[in-house]
Amino acid sequence: MLEFALMADGVPAAEVYDVLGTPEGVDRALAKLDTIKSEVVWWEAGAQPPQLLADGEVVMTTAYNGRIFNAAIGEGKPFQIVWDGQIYENEMYVIPKGAPNADAALEFIKYATSTEGLRAQAQHISYGPARKSSMLEELVFNDGKTVMAPHLPTAPENLTNALESNFEFWVDRDAELNERFNAWLAAN
């Protein structure tokens, strides 16, 4: 929420973590959130945002894009994702040292991160493939008719004002900023 608040307050995506890394930046983010605090419906589980939209409890929400895609394409809900200002994360695989099936795990990772593996995944869920080569062919959802590119966070047109979540920033500040955010949230 703090990153979204700073972008909503005019901080360019490329500068968000520099600003948020200062006490003044945290104050600025919370001050921006103060402007909507009384109107926000907070959610805790990924299934909640599409349900809140469907029930008419909210008119817009943050959400995991795959949940909104499923509601829109799979369930026919009239939902549209606004990609401008999206925050995305890169997910990674790890093979623990001493893993009993390290060779099989490595083969899985080779396939799962290959052009073909990522393309196959993107035909089932709208989580964007990490390789540009996976987007070379026109991807179609497993329904055979839905073109996937407009629904993928990694489509070039959806990345124009995106913010890559900075895990190193959060490793160093997660506890402190969550404590500050929760104190803000609990205050009247």
Secondary structure, DSSP 8 states (H G I E B T S, - for coil): -HHHHHHHTT--GGGHHHHHTSHHHHHHHHHHHHTTGGG-----STTHHHHHHHTTS-S-----HHHHHIIIIIS--------TT-EE--------TT-TTHHHHHHHHHHHTSHHHHHHHHTTS----S-GGGGSS--B-TTSS-BSGGG-TTSGGGSTT-EE--HHHHHHHHHHHHHHHHHHHH--
